[in-house]
């Protein structure tokens, strides 16, 4: 399961972290994204995918969405989750807002 999105410390994006920690097969993920028509930059230890917003995907499962909009980050997370068969995000806490 992924933790709720949280605003990054530099406020330039939102991140989703897997809980428990996981290891992603970046080669397989790159192939899936490319088959879906998503442009991907392979930086060996991470992938940079061009979706509605740029998403950095680390081998450790961390997803970084480069947008200042929490709702846009959540929408892109769900699209990416379906494409890659990733675990869902934990349910919202009180108030339903992203944590951070």
Residue pairs with C-beta under 8 A, 6 or more apart in sequence:
1 18
1 19
1 87
1 88
1 89
1 90
2 16
2 17
2 18
2 19
2 63
2 77
2 81
2 86
2 87
2 88
2 89
2 90
3 16
3 17
3 18
3 19
3 89
3 90
3 99
4 16
4 89
4 90
4 92
4 93
4 98
4 99
5 14
5 15
5 16
5 65
5 70
5 73
5 74
5 77
5 89
5 98
5 99
6 14
6 15
6 98
6 99
6 100
7 13
7 14
7 70
7 98
7 100
8 14
8 15
8 64
11 68
12 66
12 68
13 64
13 65
13 66
13 67
13 68
13 73
14 64
14 65
14 67
14 70
14 73
14 98
15 62
15 63
15 64
15 65
16 62
16 63
16 65
16 77
16 89
17 61
17 62
17 63
18 60
18 61
18 62
18 87
19 90
21 60
21 61
22 60
22 61
23 59
23 60
23 61
24 57
24 58
24 59
24 60
24 61
26 42
26 46
26 47
26 57
26 59
29 47
29 57
29 84
30 40
30 42
30 47
32 83
32 84
33 40
33 47
33 49
33 83
33 84
34 40
36 83
38 49
38 50
38 51
38 83
39 49
39 50
40 47
40 48
40 49
40 50
41 47
41 48
45 58
45 59
46 56
46 57
46 58
46 59
47 56
47 57
48 54
48 55
48 56
48 57
49 55
49 56
49 57
49 80
51 76
51 79
51 80
52 72
52 75
52 76
52 79
53 65
53 66
53 67
53 72
53 73
53 76
54 65
54 66
55 63
55 64
55 65
55 66
55 76
55 80
56 62
56 63
56 64
56 66
57 63
58 64
63 77
63 80
65 72
65 73
65 76
65 77
67 73
67 76
70 97
70 98
73 98
74 89
74 98
77 89
80 86
81 87
81 88
81 89
93 99
